[in-house]
Amino acid sequence: MKNQFEKINVTRMIVISFITLGIYFPVWFMKIKKVLNKLDTKQKISKNLIINLLVFTVLELIFIVLFFIPSSSLIYQGSIYLLTNIFSWISLILLLVLAFKVRNALNEHFTEIKFSGIATFLFTIFYLQNRINSLQK
């Protein structure tokens, strides 16, 4: 099967991710899901998991903004801080789960090369896209 993955400049991805405050991560997963789920692999990417990543990323951003709104209540500030951290951890876990699902599907499909687990953990979508770009002929 011909490689149908889109070649995307990784530097541009990093800049877009920074500008969008992480909202680009679920967008990238939605883009790659379309091609990945057409492959003859057992590993598929769930739209619900991507939507959950988007929701928790947006909630994290909302609570970061709320944290910087001045308040005289320490309980309010502490609660906002706690919720921000909870949403941040959930977003990170969902990001890693999705990245490893993509990695597993790519490893299953492209048997001639292997996608590194350590690099996937450290660099998530940027590593995966870089490897996908290297497959383009």
Protein Blocks (a to p, Z undefined) as FASTA:
>chain_A
ZZfbdcddfklmmmmmmmnnommmmmmmmmmmmmmmmpccfbdcdfklmmmmmmmmmmmm
mmmmmmmpccfbfklmmmmmmmmmmmmmmmmmmmmmmmmmmmmmmmmmmmmbccdfklmm
mnmmmmmmmmmmmmpZZ
